[in-house]
């Protein structure tokens, strides 16, 4: 019997059940008959969806992460994989060392625009952000030149790596076709936001937008499904009680297991993407949350950022509004709530386009082909 090809997925930052790293890539590669080992912080002891795990210690938060790196390296070499695939910029030197020692193909997966991402990190002193961003960008490009391949999430990102690496593959961060409840639940007067919420993603306009919407639709609620970062908000925001927010129609629901997310989305009336243009990464990043809304048939209200505006307008699946204007967001949300027939048309447009153009199944085939090509080229 032919041995299954061994793939080792490496992350020192992402949680073990991360949406892209685990639910999309690792699970789909295991389903494609690869033997997948995922090395991640706090990984579960038992296999999940045919993916095996090796756990990294969770020492000391951000400051303790460097202590994980030699442990990760030792576990990776012990795995004797046919292909290694790592996901964090902080692992770039280790990825290069892994390629030299193991002699096996090593892939770097670049999900974020590193330079722009560093410029927006509030925990780095402001005077250091530009030099740190410049140096990190140079290191990333130099190491990329010496790795086996680079995986990116947008075509624009691919052009950044093309001068440094011949094998650059765009694997967009698209959702798999969801398994929806049958029958579908009745839509509720809920505006839902899924994902990390912070000032760069609309936290600063949330309360005012909700107030304006509830002046016309007092029954409407805003559900924030994900982690909340309060940096940059007025003092005391994080300490306000759940009851205080609930009285304003705002519910912070925290994270939910990935299989439950589609069911929560499909019961809402509107998917919301209030991202700010002040975060450079928002202007460049692929709007994967937008596609998650579209694939379940949710009409969308989105900030007028280039990529997501193009997707919404081309699909005719919602409204694109002035990013920093609570009034503009509220007016568009009310337009969805006021006209269920038009909202259903917009949602169906988005669902159809998502199924035709934006599904993970097509992207996973690119990753599978990359693995096979690199192994055969050894």
C-alpha positions in Angstrom: 0.0 0.0 0.0 1.3 3.5 -0.9 2.4 5.6 2.1 0.4 8.8 2.5 2.5 11.9 2.1 3.2 13.5 5.5 2.5 17.2 5.9 3.6 19.1 9.0 1.7 22.4 9.7 3.5 24.8 12.0 2.2 27.8 14.0 3.5 29.4 17.2 0.8 32.1 17.2 -2.6 30.7 15.9 -4.9 28.6 18.1 -5.0 24.9 17.2 -8.5 25.2 15.7 -7.8 28.4 13.8 -10.2 29.0 10.9 -7.7 29.2 8.1 -4.9 27.0 9.4 -7.0 24.2 10.8 -10.6 24.3 9.6 -9.7 25.1 6.0 -6.2 24.0 5.2 -5.3 21.1 7.6 -8.8 19.5 7.5 -9.1 19.6 3.8 -5.6 18.2 3.2 -6.3 15.4 5.7 -9.5 14.7 3.7 -7.4 14.6 0.5 -5.5 11.7 2.0 -2.4 13.5 3.3 -1.1 12.5 6.8 -1.4 15.9 8.5 0.4 16.7 11.7 -0.3 20.2 13.2 2.1 21.7 15.7 0.4 24.5 17.6 0.1 26.1 21.1 -2.2 24.2 23.4 -3.2 21.7 20.7 -5.8 19.1 21.7 -4.4 15.7 22.7 -6.7 13.7 20.4 -7.0 13.7 16.6 -9.7 16.1 15.2 -11.0 15.4 11.7 -8.1 13.1 10.9 -5.6 15.8 11.8 -2.9 14.8 14.4 -1.6 17.3 16.8 1.6 18.0 18.7 1.2 20.7 21.4 3.5 23.6 22.1 3.8 25.0 25.6 1.8 28.2 26.3 4.4 30.2 28.2 4.1 33.8 29.1 1.9 35.2 26.3 3.6 37.3 23.6 6.8 37.7 25.6 7.1 34.0 26.1 6.6 33.0 22.5 10.4 32.8 21.6 10.6 30.0 24.2 8.3 27.9 22.0 10.4 28.2 18.8 13.2 25.6 19.6 10.5 23.2 20.9 8.6 23.7 17.7 11.8 23.1 15.7 12.5 19.8 17.5 9.0 18.5 17.0 9.1 19.5 13.4 12.3 17.6 12.7 11.0 14.6 14.6 8.0 14.5 12.4 10.1 13.7 9.3 7.5 15.2 7.1 7.5 15.3 3.3 6.4 18.9 3.3 6.5 21.6 6.0 4.0 24.5 5.9 4.4 27.4 8.5 2.1 30.3 9.1 3.8 33.0 11.2 6.4 35.7 10.2 8.2 35.1 13.5 9.0 31.6 12.3 10.8 32.8 9.1 14.3 32.1 10.4 13.2 28.8 11.8 11.5 27.8 8.5 14.8 28.5 6.6 16.8 26.5 9.1 14.2 23.7 8.9 14.7 23.6 5.1 18.5 23.4 5.4 18.5 20.7 8.0 15.7 18.5 6.8 16.3 18.9 3.1 12.5 18.9 2.6 10.2 21.5 1.0 9.2 24.3 3.3 6.3 26.7 2.5 5.6 30.1 4.1 2.0 31.1 4.3 1.6 34.9 4.4 -1.9 35.8 5.5 -1.2 39.5 6.4 0.6 42.4 4.9 3.5 42.3 7.3 4.8 45.8 6.9 1.3 47.4 7.2 0.4 45.1 10.0 3.4 46.1 12.1 2.7 49.8 11.5 -0.7 49.3 13.1 0.5 47.4 16.2 -0.2 49.6 19.2 2.0 47.6 21.6 5.1 48.5 19.6 6.3 52.0 20.6 5.3 54.5 17.9 8.9 55.6 17.3 10.0 52.0 16.5 7.1 51.0 14.3 8.6 52.2 11.0 12.1 50.8 11.5 10.7 47.5 12.8 8.3 47.3 9.8 11.1 48.1 7.3 13.5 45.5 8.8 10.8 42.8 9.1 9.8 43.4 5.5 13.3 43.0 4.3 13.8 39.8 6.3 10.5 38.4 5.0 11.5 38.9 1.4 15.0 37.6 1.8 13.9 34.4 3.6 11.1 33.9 1.0 13.7 33.9 -1.7 15.3 30.8 -0.1 12.2 28.8 0.8 10.4 26.3 -1.5 7.2 28.3 -2.0 5.1 31.1 -0.6 1.3 30.9 -0.2 -0.5 34.2 -0.1 -4.2 35.3 0.2 -4.6 38.0 -2.5 -3.2 38.5 -6.1 -1.8 41.9 -5.0 0.2 40.1 -2.2 1.5 37.7 -4.8 2.9 40.5 -6.8 4.9 41.6 -3.8 6.6 38.2 -3.4 7.0 37.5 -7.2 10.4 39.3 -7.5 11.8 37.2 -4.6 10.2 33.7 -5.1 9.3 31.9 -8.3 6.7 29.6 -6.7 4.0 31.9 -5.3 0.5 30.5 -5.0 -2.6 32.5 -4.1 -4.9 30.5 -1.8 -7.7 32.9 -0.9 -9.2 32.7 2.6 -12.6 31.5 1.4 -15.2 29.6 3.4 -16.2 26.0 2.6 -19.7 25.4 1.5 -21.6 25.5 4.8 -24.0 22.8 6.1 -27.1 24.9 6.8 -30.0 24.0 9.1 -33.0 22.4 7.4 -35.4 24.0 7.4 -33.7 27.4 7.5 -34.6 29.5 10.5 -36.7 32.6 10.1 -34.6 35.7 9.8 -34.5 37.8 13.0 -34.0 41.6 13.3 -30.3 41.1 14.0 -27.2 42.8 12.6 -24.3 40.4 13.0 -20.6 41.0 12.9 -18.3 37.9 12.9 -14.6 38.0 13.7 -12.2 40.0 15.8 -13.7 43.4 16.7 -11.6 46.5 17.5 -11.3 50.1 16.6 -9.8 49.3 13.2 -12.8 47.1 12.5 -15.6 49.4 13.6 -15.8 49.2 17.4 -15.7 53.0 17.7 -18.8 53.5 15.6 -20.8 50.5 16.9 -22.7 52.2 19.7 -23.7 55.2 17.7 -24.7 53.1 14.7 -26.9 50.9 16.9 -28.5 53.9 18.5 -29.4 55.4 15.1 -30.8 52.1 13.8 -32.8 51.5 17.0 -34.5 54.9 16.7 -36.3 53.5 13.7 -36.2 49.8 14.5 -36.2 49.4 18.3 -36.4 45.6 18.0 -33.1 45.4 16.2 -30.1 43.9 18.0 -26.4 43.9 17.1 -24.6 40.6 17.7 -20.8 40.7 17.9 -19.5 37.2 17.3 -15.8 37.1 18.2 -13.1 38.5 20.5 -13.2 42.2 21.3 -10.0 44.4 21.7 -10.7 47.6 23.6 -7.5 49.5 22.9 -8.2 53.0 21.5 -11.7 53.2 23.0 -12.8 55.7 25.6 -11.7 54.9 29.2 -14.1 52.5 30.9 -15.5 51.0 27.7 -14.2 47.5 28.6 -15.5 47.7 32.1 -19.1 48.5 31.2 -21.5 45.7 32.1 -23.1 43.3 29.7 -26.5 44.7 30.9 -25.4 48.2 29.9 -24.5 47.1 26.4 -27.6 44.9 26.1 -29.8 47.9 27.0 -28.4 49.6 23.9 -29.1 46.5 21.8 -25.5 45.3 21.6 -24.6 41.8 22.6 -21.0 40.6 22.7 -21.3 36.8 22.2 -17.6 35.8 22.2 -16.3 33.1 20.0 -18.3 30.1 18.8 -17.2 26.7 17.4 -16.8 27.0 13.6 -19.6 24.6 12.8 -22.1 26.8 14.8 -21.2 30.0 13.0 -23.1 29.4 9.8 -26.3 28.7 11.8 -25.9 32.0 13.7 -25.3 33.9 10.5 -28.2 32.5 8.6 -30.7 33.5 11.3 -29.6 37.2 11.1 -31.0 39.9 8.9 -27.8 41.6 7.8 -24.1 41.0 7.8 -22.0 44.0 8.8 -18.4 44.9 7.9 -17.6 48.4 9.3 -13.9 48.3 8.8 -11.9 51.5 9.1 -9.7 52.9 6.2 -7.2 54.1 8.9 -5.7 50.6 9.2 -3.6 50.0 6.1 -4.1 46.2 6.3 -7.9 46.7 5.8 -7.3 48.5 2.5 -5.3 45.5 1.1 -6.6 42.4 2.8 -9.0 39.9 1.2 -12.5 40.4 2.9 -13.0 36.7 3.9 -15.8 37.6 6.4 -17.7 39.2 3.6 -17.7 36.0 1.7 -18.9 34.1 4.9 -21.9 36.4 4.9 -22.5 35.9 1.2 -22.3 32.2 1.2 -25.3 31.9 3.7 -27.4 34.5 1.8 -27.0 37.4 4.1 -27.4 40.9 2.6 -24.3 43.0 3.5 -23.6 46.5 4.7 -19.8 47.2 4.2 -17.4 50.1 4.5 -16.2 51.6 1.2 -12.8 49.9 1.2 -11.5 49.0 -2.2 -11.6 45.1 -2.2 -14.8 44.6 -0.3 -16.6 47.4 -2.1 -15.7 45.7 -5.4 -17.0 42.4 -4.3 -20.3 43.8 -2.9 -20.9 46.0 -6.0 -20.0 43.3 -8.5 -22.3 40.8 -6.8 -25.1 43.3 -6.1 -25.4 41.8 -2.6 -25.7 44.8 -0.3 -24.7 48.4 0.4 -21.3 50.1 0.4 -21.2 53.1 2.7 -18.9 55.8 4.0 -16.6 53.9 6.4 -16.5 56.3 9.3 -20.1 57.5 9.3 -22.4 55.8 11.8 -25.3 57.6 10.0 -24.4 56.0 6.6 -24.1 52.6 8.2 -27.4 53.0 10.0 -29.2 54.2 6.9 -28.1 51.2 4.9 -28.9 48.7 7.7 -32.4 50.3 8.0 -32.8 49.9 4.2 -32.3 46.2 4.7 -34.7 45.9 7.6 -37.3 48.1 5.8 -37.6 45.9 2.7 -37.4 42.1 3.3 -38.1 41.4 -0.3 -35.2 43.5 -1.5 -33.0 42.1 1.3 -33.8 38.6 0.1 -32.8 39.5 -3.5 -29.5 40.9 -2.3 -28.8 37.9 -0.1 -29.6 35.5 -2.9 -27.3 37.4 -5.3 -24.5 37.1 -2.8 -25.1 33.4 -2.2 -25.1 32.6 -5.9 -21.9 34.5 -6.6 -20.2 33.0 -3.6 -21.0 29.5 -4.7 -19.8 30.2 -8.2 -16.7 32.2 -7.5 -15.7 32.1 -3.8 -15.6 28.7 -2.3 -12.8 27.0 -0.4 -13.1 23.8 -2.4 -11.4 25.4 -5.4 -8.7 27.0 -3.3 -7.9 23.8 -1.5 -7.2 22.1 -4.8 -4.4 24.7 -5.4 -2.8 23.8 -2.0 -3.0 20.1 -2.8 -1.4 20.6 -6.2 1.4 22.6 -4.6 2.2 19.9 -2.0 2.3 17.2 -4.7 4.5 19.3 -7.1 7.0 20.1 -4.4 7.3 16.5 -3.3 7.8 15.3 -6.9 10.4 17.9 -7.5 12.7 16.8 -4.7 
